[in-house]
Amino acid sequence: MTKLRLVAEWALLLLAAAALVFAAQQRGLVERLDLWLLDMASWGKAAEPNPDIVIVEIDDRSLARIGNWPWQRDAHAELIDQLSRAGPRVIAADILFLDPADPNHDQALAQSIRSAGNVVLPHTFGPLIGTSSSVTAVMPIDPLLQAAQGVGHVAVEPDADGVIRRFDLSRDISGTKFPHFAASVVEIGGEAGTSFPLPTNAPAIIPYNRAGSFPSASASDVVAGEVPGEFFRDKIVLIGATAQGLGDRYSVPDYAGRLMSGVENQANLLSAIYDHKLIRKLPAFWALAIQFSALVLLFIAFWKLRPRAALIASIGLMAALVVISFMMLRIGCVWFATGPALLAIVIAYPLWGWRRLASVSRFLETEARALSVDGATSRRPAGEGFDVVARQVSLLKNLTSEVSRNLQLVQDVLDASPDAMLVTGGDGQIVMANSRAEVLFDFADEELRRDFLGLVVDIGAEYDEISHELSCADGSSFLLAKAPIDPSIGSEVLVLRDITRIKDDERQRRETLEFLSHDMRSPQVAIIGLSGIAGSSLDPAARLGRIEDQARRTLKLTDDFVQIARLETEGVTKQEAELNSILHEASDRAFALAHRKNIQIVTQENEEPVFADVDPSAIGRALDNLLSNAIKFSPEGAKVEIALDTSREGQFAFSVADQGPGLPAERQNDPYARFGAKSDEGGPSSGLGLAFVKQVVDKHGGSIAVRSDAASGTRIEFVLPYS
């Protein structure tokens, strides 16, 4: 229910943000912000003024030399005559001649305008007589209107901050279109008017050059003939007032100098037209589409990201909108006003944060109330703080600390278990493990979120789903037990009990049973048979000899089995021993057996004493077993070698080699099996000799190798560390 409510609030807030963007764009709620961004983006866009545009200034110098304003119309006529002689492309007189003056002077000016043939005059708009709201065009006086080559309006409307940035290149009054003064100049000046269309359906925004950037000359200097004709030849000449007292000044963007004369405004507009730098405002539909898309991205970030990440996303989205707006203006001369979207983002983030905080606060109160039902938790200290949120945060800290302690307690309990334990979630992924499980599966806490069978494969183990036994590569075995934690979601606890010792004991019991039922039973049955009627046909001496052989075999089996069992349970007792002495003592003990078969025992010891931490008794017995086997299976007159090799770094090796027939094929598959295949052709054999040797080597942390074939005999070598 809480999540559904949060989704509904999220959707409503998104719709509210979209409505705010629409309202802000339609009503201009953030127009000043957009205008400021527009100025920032337009800064430097103009680069430099068009070199074909020059200004003739009616400045303070001109007023001082020619006379106070307004001038007689013949003074204007003389100025136009002087300019016309220089051969300019267009003469654009940004001076309103709306009222008649001296008829002779008016006619003189009309004649000069007509003679020049390229003069453009301005007009303005005024209220329509008899109405309070309608406007009409107010044209220059009739003689001048008839003489002029073109006429255009010079009406301007400042933006909300009182700054001039845009111009109507065509204004519709009662169905009649009136071109702008600059548009008429372009039409008469040619080139630009025929090479590209001027935007007439919306005001054109211009990037300004710095005030004073256009080449200029004083009107009085022109009238006096003090300006070279080359200065005006084939140029667009703008005539306008720049003197301080004439009031023809307008506010412009800060980067352009804040104040600029009307004629210089016209020069900047013409420069933007000729240099193809007029800026068009992006249509409202597309502006809204981009801003709505940004809001959708923002609210997806609200839903998916953490609060800090959502804040970063909000700032990044605002920056992206500004960058997109700037790039569109700088590259495509299109202005995208992003103020409404910026306003919506600034308002939406704290509102969403507040709703989230309210939801969290409500959740905390509900959970704290639920926990307080338990008598043990009712003694929990209340949250502390200045306000409700601070107290809830304090309460959250208390709850978090308590949960952390409980989780740590659970982890400590798991770690204290002698068995490896894993906890799975409803998806079967491991979500918690104790230290023994981490060691068994060789992973750390940050590597959780994997399933059990995946862990088994990772360590190269095998799991039998029927017997629920896990067999590891190192020979250890574990029995898996499962118990559900929360049946509603399918979470479980998996316990892996180490049954390696149990499996070993079971194997030993099987081997002992085999030993008692087969190996020990066989010689005993033979003795009984030889002692009874079955053996009466034999010579008494032979009969006693066979009984003795079987008795010795029984004794040998018993002795070897006891030695292996003692070694398994008690291990080895290491002490410093001299290795050459162990070798010679083993050779001496085998001398009598070798002498009976006329076999020579060759010893290869080290010239210097060699000491190592070993169990001399166990190693001596292992060598006895190897020498005994070598003598038994070597032919008479053969040679048996026993050697000590100390050439390895940190290790030494004992080896025994004979010239016998080699191990039987079935024995070579597993030469260390306790009760495997054996041969009695060399005398009674228990089959436990090599098993004991292997056990001694393993207890010392060494390795053993057997090489055996019928041609060269058998060579057994075991390598041990010095300590």
N, C-alpha and C positions, 0 to 999 in steps of 0.2 A: 504493500500500500504506500509506503514511504517513497519507494522508487518510482511508482506510477505518478505520485504527486510531484516529485521532482522533475519528471519528464514533462508533465503538463506545464509546470512553471517555466521550464527551459523553453518550451515551444511558445508560450505566451510572451516571454521576454524577447525572444527572437522577433516575433511579430511586432511587438512594441518598438523595438529598435528599428525595424524596417519602416514603420510608420513615422518614426522620428526623422529618419533620413529623408523620406518623401516630403514631410512638412517643412523641414529645414531648407530643402532645395526650393520648394515652391514659394516659401515666405521669406527666404533670404535671412534666416536666423543667424547664420554664421558667415554672412557676406563679407564682413570686415576681415575675418580670418582668411577667407578665400582670396580677398584682394591683396592681403599681405603676402600670401604664398605666391600669388601671381606676380607681384613685384619682384620677389626673390628669384622666381624662375626666369623672368624677363631680363634681369640684370645682365647686361653684356650681350644680349641677343642681337641688338642692332649692330654691334661691332664698330661701325664707322658710318658717317653720313654719306649719302649718295653724292658723288662729286659733280653731278650735273645740276644740282640745285644750289642757287645762291639767293641771298636775302638783301633787299634794299631797305634799310632801317630808317624810319622816321623817328630819329632819336633826339636827345636833348641838343646836340650840335646842330641838327637840321632846324629845330625850332628856333634856336638862337640866330641862325643866319637867314632863314626864309621868313620867319614870323610865327606868331602864336597860332595855336590850333583853334578852330579849323582853318585850313588854308583856303585861299581863293581857288576856284576850280581851274583857273589858268595856270597856277603853280603845278597842279597835278598834270595838266596838259603838257607843260614843258618837261616834266619828269618822264612822262611816257614817250615824248618825242626823242629825248636823249637816249633812252633805253632802246627804242625802236631802231635808231641808227646803228646800234652795235650788233643787231641781228640775233636777238635771242629766239629760242624756240617758242616759248610762251611767256607772256607777261601776265602774272596773276596779282591783281591789285586787291589785297585783303582790306579794303576800305569800303564802308557802306555809304553809298550816295543815294539816300532815300528821300531827301527833301530838295526841292528846286532852290537854286541860288540866283545870282545874276545871270539873266538869259544869255548874254554874250559869252560869259565865262563857261556856262553849261555847254553852249554850242562849240566853243573852242575845245573843251575836253572831249566832247563827242567826236569832233573832227579828228583829234589826235588818236582816239581809240579806233576809229574807223580806218585811219591811215595805217596804223600798226597792223591791223588784221589778225592779231593773235592775242587779244586781251580778254581775260576772263574776269568777271566781276562777281562779287558775292551778293547774296540776298539773305533775308532772315524770315522769321515767322512772327505773326502778331495775332491778337484776338480778332475774330470775325465780328464786324460791327453788328450789334443787335443780339449777340449771343454772349453767354458767360463761360462756355466751355470750348467752343469750336475755335480753330485757328486757321489762318490763311497765310499764303506766301506774301511777303512784303518785298517787292522788287525794286531795283534801282529806278531812278526817274527815267521817263520814257526815252529821251534822246540818247542817254547812255545805254539803256537796255537794247535799243535798236542798233547801236553802233558796236556793241560788244560781240565777240565771237562766241562766247559761252558764259553761262551763269550757273552758279551753284550755291547751295545754302551753307552757312557757316554756323548753324545751330549746334550747340554741344550740351550734353547732359552729364554732369559729374556723377560718379559712383556714390555709394552710401557714405563714404568718408570725405566727399567733397573733392576728390581727385579726378582729373580727366585722364581716361585710359582708352576709351572706345569712341568710335565715330560712326554715325549712320551714313553709309555711302549712298543710300537712296531712302528718301522718306516719302511715305504715302499719305497724302492729305486729301480726303474725300475722293479717293479713287485716282488721283493724279500723282504721279511719281516725280519727285524733285531730286535730282542728283546732288551729291555733295560738291562743294567747291573744288576739292582735290580731284574728284572723279571727272569733273568738267575739264580740269587742267590736263589730266591724263588723256582724255579723249582728244583734245586739241593738240597736245604735245606729241601724239602718235606713239609708235613702238610698243609701249606697255599696254595700251588699250587694245591693240590688235594681237598681242602675243599671249595674253591670258585674261580670263574673265574676272571681273571684280565681284566679290561677294556682296549681294544686295539684299539678301533675305534676313540678315542679322547684323548687329553692330560689329565692326571690325576693331579688334584690339591691336594696339601698336606697341612695339618695344621702342623705348625712347633712347635717343642719344643725349649725352650730357648737354645742358644749356650752354649755348655759345659755341657749339661744335660746327655749325654750318658757316661757310664763307659768307661774308657780309660787307656791305659798303654803306656809308651814310648817304641819305637822299640828297643832302645839300652838296656833297662832293660830286654826285652824279649830275645834278643840275648844273654845277659849275664846270663840268667837263673834266674833272680831275681824276676820274677813274678810267683806265684804259678800256677800249671797246672789247678787247680779247677776254676780259673778265666776264662778259655777259654773252659772248657769241655762242649760239647754239645751246644755251642753258635755259633752264626753267627759272625765271626770275620772279620771286615773291616780294611784293611791296606791302609793308605793314608797319604799324606803330609799335615802337619799343621804348619810347620815352616813359619815364617813371610816372609822370602826371597824367598820362592819357588813359590809364585804367584798363588797358587791354592785356591783362595778365591773369593767368590761371594756375591753379594748383596742379602739380604733376607729381609722379612718384618720387620718393626721396632720392633714389639713385640717379634721377635726372636733374636734381637741383631744387626740387620743391616748387619753385615758381618759374613760369615760362610765358613769354609773350604769345599772343594768338598767332602771329605770323610764323613763329618758330614751331608751334604746334602743327600748323599746316605743312611746314617743311618736313617735320618728322613723319607725318602721315604719308606724304608723297614719297619720301625715301623708303618707307616700309612697302609701299605699293610697287615701286620700281625694283626693289631688291627682293621681292617675293617673300616678305617677312610679316605679312599681315597674319594675325593670330585669330583663329576662329574658335568659338566656344563649342565644346563637344555637345552634340544634341542631348537633350534631357533624358531621352529613353536609354541611350547607351551609358550615360553617366550613372543613372539609377541602377542599370543592370550590373555594372562593375561594382558599385557600392553594396548592392544586395549580395553579390557573390562573396565579397569580402566579409560581410556579416555572417553568412553561412559558414565560411571557414572559421571565423572567430568562435562561433557557438559550437562547432564541432570540437575545436580546441578546448573550449570550456568543459565539454562533456568528457573528453578523452584524457586530458592532461591534468597533472597536479596543479594546485594553485600557483606555485612559483613558475612552473613551465607555462601555464596559461597567461600569466602576467608578461612573461618574455614574448609569448606568441602575440599578445595584444600590441605590445610596443613594436614588435617586428612587423606586424600587419600595418600599423599606422605609418611606419617608416616606408614600407613597400608602396603604400598608396601615394605618399608624397613623392617618392622616387619615380613611380609610374607617371604621375602628373608632370613632374619636371621633364622627364624624357620625352613625353608626348609633345610638350611645348617646344623643347630645344630641337627635336628632330623633325617633328611633323607639323609644327606651328598650330597645334590644337591644344586648347586649354581645357583641362579636366579639373573641375572644382571638387576637391575632396573634403571640404569642410564638414558637410553633413555626416559623412561616414566617420570622420575623426571624432565629431561630437558624440555620435552614437556609441563608438567604441569606448570613449572616456566615461560615458554614463553607464554602459552595459557591464563593464568589468566590475565596478564596485557593487552594482545591483546583484549580479550573479554571485559575487563573493558573499554578499549579505544573505542571499537566499541559501547558499551552501552553509554558511555559518549558522543560520537559523535551523536548518535541517540537522546539522551536526549537534547543535545545542539541544534540540528536541530529542535526538537519539540518545545523547548522553544522559539527559534527565530520565528517559524511559529505562535505560539500562541500569542506571544507579538505583532507581526505584525498585527494579526487579532484583538487583543484588541485595538491596537492603531488606528484602523479605526474609532472607536467611538470618538467623540470630547471630551467627558468627560474624557475618559481614555488616550487621547493623552497628557494630562497634567501630566501624571504619570512620576516621575523622572526616568531617565535611571539608569542602574546598574553601580556600581562603583567597581573598582578593578584594579589590576596591569595588568592582562592579560584577554584574551577573556573569559576563564572559570570563573575567579573570577567575571567578570562583569555579566556573565550569572547567576552565583549563586546569586549575589546581586539582579539581576532582579527577579530571582525566589523568593527570600525572599520578595521583594516588592509585587509580584503577590500573593504569599501565604498569606501575611498579609492582602491584600485587599480582597481576597476570604474569609479569616477567619472573617474579619469584616462583610462582606456581610452575611456569614452564621450565625454569631452571631446576626446580625440585623434580619434575618429571624426567628431565634430562639426567639429573644425578641418579635417580632411581634406575633409569635405563643403563647408565654407565656402570652402576654398582652390580648389575646382573652378571653372573659368570658366563652367560650365553650371549651370542650375537643377536641383536634385536633390531628389527626394521618396522617402521610404521608407514602404511600406505594410505593415500587418499582414495576418494571414490573412483578416480580414474586409473587406479592401480599404480600410480607413480609414488616413489619413495619420498616421504615428506620429513621423516625424522629417523635417526639411526644412533645407536650408542657407539662408544669408542671401539668395542670389540668388533662390531660390524664394519666400522671404517677400516680397521686393520685387515680384516678378512677380505674385504672387497677392494681395498686399496683406493679409497676415495676420501674426499674432504666434504665438509658441510656445503660448500658452494657448488658441489657437483651432484646435488640431489636432483629430484625430479626425473628419475629414470626408473624403469620397471625392474622387477626382481630378475626375470629371465635375462634382461640386458646386462645386469651386473654379472650373472653367472657366465655369460659368453665372454665378457670383458676379461675375466681372470682365467679363462680356459678351463673351467670346471664343467662337470656333467651333473645334470639333475634328473633323477628318476621320478617321474610324476606318479608312478604306481606305489613305490615304497617310500616316496617323499625323502629320499636320501640325496645329499649333495656330496659328490666326490671331487676333491680338489687335486690339482696336478702334483702337489707335494705329498700326496698319500693320505691326507687328513679327510675325515668323513664327518658329516653333520646330518642330523635328523631335523627336518622342517616341521614345525607345528604352527597352526594358524588359529587365530581367535578374532571374531568380529569386534570392532569398537563401536561403530555406529551403523547398524544394518540399514538405516534409511538412506545412507549415501554410499555404503559399500566399503567403508574404511576398515582396515585390518591391522593386527599386530602379528608380525612373523618372528618366530623364535627359532634360532638355529642352535641346537644342542650338540656339542662336540661329542661324537661317539667313536672317535678314533681309537681310544684305549679299549672301548668295548669291542670294536671290530677286531682289534689286535688280539684281545683275549679270546674272542670267538675263534679266530684263526688258529691260535695256539691250542685251544681245546680240540679243534679238529685234528691238528697235527699230532697232538698227544694221543688222541684216540686212535689215529692211524698207526702211530708208533707202537702203542700197546697191542692193538689188534692184529698188526701185521709183522712189524720188524721184531718186536720182543717175542711174539707168539711163535714165530717160525723156528728160531733156535731151540726154544723150550720143547716144542713138539718133536724136533729132531732128537733131542736128548732123551725124551721119553721113549721114542721109538728105538733108539740104540740100546737103551737099558732093558728093553723087553724082548719079546720073542722075535720081533722083526729084526733085531740086530744079532741074534744068536748064530747066524750063519757066518758072521765075520770072525776073523781071527781076533782073539781077545786084545792083543796089542793095538791092532788097527781100530778095534771097537772103542778102546779107551782113548785113542788119539782123536777119533772123530768127536767123541763126547767132550774131550778137552777143547777142541776147536770151537764147538758150539757154545760151550761155557764161556770161553774167552770172547766170543762174538757178543754174547749177552752182556758180559762185563764191559766190553768196549762200548756197546750201545748205551748202556746205563751211564757210564762215565761221561761220554760225549754229551749226552742229553742233559746231564746235571750241570756240566760246565757251561753249556749254552744258556740254560735257564738261569744259572747264577749270574752270568754276564749280563743278561737282559734286565734282571732285577737290581743287581748291585752296581753294574757298570764297571768301569776300570778305575784303578787307583794309581794315579801317576806319581812318579818320583824320578829323580835324576838317575839315569843308568848309562853305562858304557855300552855302546852298540856292538863293538867287536866282541865283547865278552858274551853277549846274548847269542851271537852267531856261533861262536866256538862251542858254547855249552850245548846248543841244539845239535851241532855236529857230533859232539862226543856222545850224546844220548842215543844217537842213531847208529853209532859205530857197530854195536853188536848185531843189529838187524842187517846192516850192510855187509858185515863180515861173513854172515851165513850164506849170502848169495854172491860172495866175491865181488862186491860192488865198491868202487872207489868214490869216496866223498871228497870233492874238491872245493875248498873254501877260498873266497876272494874278499878279504877284508881291507879296511883302510890302514895305511901305514901309521897314522897318528890316532890317538884315542879320540873317539867321537861320543859326545854326551848329548842326551835328549831327555825331555820330560815325557816318559811313557810308563806303561804298566809292563815291567819286564817279564813277569810271570805269564801274562796273557800273550804277549808277543812270542815268548819262548814256546808256549804250547802251540801257537799258530804255526811256528816254524817246524815244530815236531810233527804236526799233522801233514804239512807239505812234504817234509822229508820222508815220512813214513809212506805216504802215497807214492812218491817218486821211486822209493826203493822197492815197494811191493810190485809195481808194474813195470820195472826195468828188467831186462833180461840179465842173466848171470854174466859177470865180467864187464858190465856196463859202467858208466860214469854218471854221477849225480853232482851237479854244481849248486852251491849256495853262495850268494854274493851280497855284499853291502855296497850301495852306490850313494855317494855323497856329492855328486856333481851338480845336483839341482839346487837352486837358490831357495833357502828356507825349508827345504824338504830333503828327506832321505828315503831310500828304497831298499827293501829286501826282496830277493828273487831266488826261486828254486827251479832248476831245469833238469829234466831227465831225458833218457833215450828210449822211452817206452813207446807203446803203440798209440798213445794219445787217448783223450777222453772218448767214450762212445758217442755216437751221433746224438742219441736221445739225451745224453748228459750235457752236451755242449749247448743245447738250447737254454738251459738254466743250470749252470754248474754249481750255483750256491743253494739249490733247493735242499731243504732239510731231509726230506724223505723221498727224494727223487730216484731216478734209475741209478743203479750201482752195479759194480762187478766184483765177484769174489775170486776171480782167477788168481789174484796175487795173495790171497789169504782172506780171513774174515774182514768184512767191511761194514761199517754202520751207515755210511752215506752222510754222516754229519760233519766230517772233517772240514770240507770247504765252507759249509755253513758257519762253523765256528770261526774260521779265518775271516770270512766276510763280516761277521759280527764284531770281531776285534778291530778290524780296519774302520768300520763305521763309528764305533765308539771313540776312536782316536781322531775322527774327522779326516780320514784319508780316502784313498781310492785303490781299487784292485783291478788287474787286467789278466786275462787268461789267453794264451796262444797255444793251440794244440792241433797237431795233425799226425798222421801215421808215419810220415817220412822223418820228421825231425823231433818228435816227442812232444812233451808238454812243458811250457814255461809259464810260471805264475809269478807275478810281481805285484807287491803292494807298496804304495807310496804314502808316507806319513809326514806330518809337520814336526818340527823339532819341539814344539811346545803346544 
